[in-house]
């Protein structure tokens, strides 16, 4: 039942008001920032929904539910997902942006990792720690570095070098001829990934033989395979 401002007749209504907020309204009432009488009118049947950081164990199910939504992957796009380490990375994050931030992360994953099973490193370094300028600088830097490596090795990547040997350690100093800086950690990681993949390929996935080729302990190789999601 309501009465218009300035009116005399009561008007019968049949409505249900559903409200949602992430604010502590009782605290706002104490601070005189929210009307107490309005809170009493609205607070008939309150439902407390925990924040995402309070239900981290639910994240795999929430992500799976969202990924079933066709808006994340269209008919001409390859579906993506997360491996065990990727989900572990998602469940150790505090999610200050709550469920909206998780949705944004999935949109970002669709762009960066289509058709892939996303691992821990990809989650932490690219999805959660994404810096647009740094990302595109890294892409350009990688292109320059690999271009120089092709010259150092005397062959294009993906082809056998029959005439010239691969670059030596000293050859890498020439990277500064085409770039003012070199991200050593990224470069070493990329080289390590390429060598591990090649060793596994030439040994048909046999980790014991691949470890021998790489002069690594088998357990160390397995740890690296898990780390890089290979």
N, C-alpha and C positions, 0 to 999 in steps of 0.2 A: 504494500500500500504506500503510495507516494502522493505528495501534494506539490503542484507546481509553485514556484516562487511567485507570490502575488495572487495565487489562485485560492479558491475556497473549497473546491470539490476534491475528494480523495479519488485516486485512480488505482484500480486493482491491477496488479502485475503478477505474472508467473514466470520468474526468471531464476537462473542459477548462476552465481558469480564465481568464477574460478580464477584465482590470482597466484602468481608465482614471483618469488624474489630470492636473490642471493644475499640480501641484507638481513641483519639482526634487527627486526622491527621493534622488539621490546627495548633494546638498547637505544634505538633512535627515539623512542617515546621518552625515555629518561633524559635524552639530550634535547628534547623539545623540537625534534626534527620530523616527527611523524605524529599525527593526531591520535590520541589514545582512544577516543570514541570510535574512530574509523577502524582501528585495529580490532576493537571488540566486535564490531559489526562483521568484519571479514573473517575473524579467527573462530569460525564455527567448528570446522573439522580439519585441523591442520595435519599435513603429511610431511614429515621430515625426510627429504631425499639427501642421502650422504653425497659429499663431493667425490669427484673421481679419485682423488688421492686417498680417500677413506675406503675405497673398494678396488684397490689395484689388482686384486686377484680376478676381478670380473673383466679386465681389459681384453683378454683374448676372445671372450664371448661377445663383448661389445663390438670389437673390431670385425669379427666374423659376421655379425649381424649387419654392420654398415656395408661390408663388402658385398653382401648379397643384393644391395641396392644398385640397380642398373645405372644410377647417376654417376657412380664411381668408375665404371668401366663400360664403354659403349661397345656396340657390336664389332667395330673395326679395331678395337684395342685389345691387347693381350692382358689377361687378368694378372694381378700381382698378389703377393701374400707375405707372410713373415715366418721365418724359421724359428726354432726354439730359442736361439740366442737373441733374435730380434724381439720376440715377445718379452723375454727377460729384461731387455733394455727398456721397453715401454713400461713395464711394471715397476721399475726402479726410479722412474721420473716422477716429480711431484705434481705436475699438471696444474700450474697456477691459473691457466685459462680454462680449466675444467673441460667439459665435453666438447665445447666449441673448438678448443685447441686441438683435441684429438681428431676432430673432423678435418681441421686444416692440415694436420700431419698426413692424413690419408690422401688428401688432395695433392699434397706435395709428393707423396710416394708415387702417385699415379703418373706424375710428370717425369720424375727422375728414374724410377725403376719399373717400367712397364714389363710385365711378363716375368718378373724376377721373384725369387724368394728372398726377402730382405733380411740381412743379418744384423748382429749387434753393432758392428762398426758403421754400417750404413745408417742405422737409426741414430746413433749418438753423434756422428760427425756430419751427416748430411741433413737428416730430417729434423732432429732436435736442435742441432747446433748450426743451422743453416745461416750463412751470411752471403747475401746475393753478390756483393762485389768480390768477396774472396773466392766464391765458387767460380765465377766467370774468369777471374784472374788465373785461377788454377787450371781451368780448361785451356786457356791460351798458353799458359806456361808449359803444360804437358805437351801441347802440340809442338811448341818450339823445341823442347827437350828431346822428344822422340825424333823430330826431324834431324837434329844434330846427331843423335845416336845412330840414325840410319847412315849418316855420312861417316861416322867413326867406324862403324862396322863394315862399311863398304857394300851394303845390300839393303834393300827395302825390307821392312818388317813383314814377316809372313813368308819370306822366301829364303832359300838356302844360300849362304855366302860361300861360294866355292873358291873364289880368287883371293879374298882377303880374310884375315882372322877377325874375330869379334874384338871390340875395343878393350884396351887394357885399362888398369886403374888410372894411369896418368892421362889417358885420353879424355877422361871425364872433366878435366880442368878446362877443356875447350868449351864447355857449356857456357862459361862466362863470356865467350866471344859473341854469343847471340842473346844473352840475358844478363840483366844487372844483378839478379839474385837467383839462387837455386834452393828449393825446399828439399833439403837432403833427406828428411824423414819420409816425405811422400815419394821421392825418387827411389829410395832403397826399398820401400814397401812395394812399389809398383814392379820393380825388378824382381823382388823376391816372389811375388805372386806369379809373374810370367814364368820364372824358372820352375816353381813348384808345379804349375799347370803342365808345363812341357815334360817334366820328369814323370808325372802321373800318366800323361798321355802315352809316352814312349814305353811305359811299363804296364799298360793296360789297367791302370788303377791300382796296381800292387804297391802298397805303401812301403813294404820292406825293401823292395828293389829301388823304388824311387828315393827312399832315404839314403841308400848306399850311393846312388848317383849324386846326391846333393851333399854327401858327407855329413849327414845328420843322424841323430838317434831317431828310431822309428817313432818313439813317443813324442819327441820334439816336433817332428813333421806333422803328426796327427794334431797336436795342439795348434800349429800354424794353419792347418787346413780348417779347423774349427773357427779359429780367429778370423780368417778371411772369408769364411763361408764358401769354400771351394768344394 
